[in-house]
């Protein structure tokens, strides 16, 4: 069964020229979590962690980020 949700964090990071390590450091999460998300290997993510990543993106870029910047639903 193919997942209908795609993680598009890597695209957002590239758009803002943020490295995976920088995001992990600022969000205080394991770098492997960010790498796995970017490579599409993540099957589960804690909602608090996801919220923290989005808040950290907002802080690092000075722009408002939402769930749409990290996840995409494909029917």
N, C-alpha and C positions, 0 to 999 in steps of 0.2 A: 504494500500500500504506500503510495507516494504522499508525502506531506503537502498540505495545501499552504503551509506557511513557510516562507523563505526568509532567511536572515540576510539583510542587506547592509549590515554594519560596515563591512569593508568599503563599500561604495561611499558611505557617509564619511568615513575616515579619510579616504583618498580625496574627496571633494574639499575637505578642510585641511588637508596636509597634516593630519595627525597620525602619529605612529601607533601601532597596537600597544607597544610597551609604554608609551606616554599615557595612553588612555588607562591602561591597567594600573599604572603607578598612581595617577590622579584619582581614579575611582576606588583605589585600594582593594583591587580584586586580583586573583592569580592571573598572570599573563597567559597561561594555558587556556583559561576560560575565554579570553578575547580571541586568541588564535583559533580555538575550536569554533567559536561563533562565526568568525570570518571565513573559515573553511567549510562551513555547513555541517560540522560534526556534532553540534549541540542538539540534543533531543529534548532537554528539559532545562528550564532556567527559573530560578527563584524570582518571584515578582519584585521583591525588595531589591535584588541585585539588578534586575532590568531597569527599575526606576532609578537606581543609583547611577547606572551607565548613562541613561538619558539626561539626568541632572548634571552629570559631569561633562557631557558633550556641550550642554548649554553654557556651563561655566567656562569651558575651554575656548569656545568659539564666540561667545558673546551674543549668540543667536538662539532663539527659542527652538528647542528640538522636541519632537514628539515620538510616540511609538512608531509612526509611519517612517521615521528616519532609520529605524532599526529592523522592523519587520514588515513583511508584505504578504498579504493573503491572496492566493491564486485559486480560483474555483476549479 
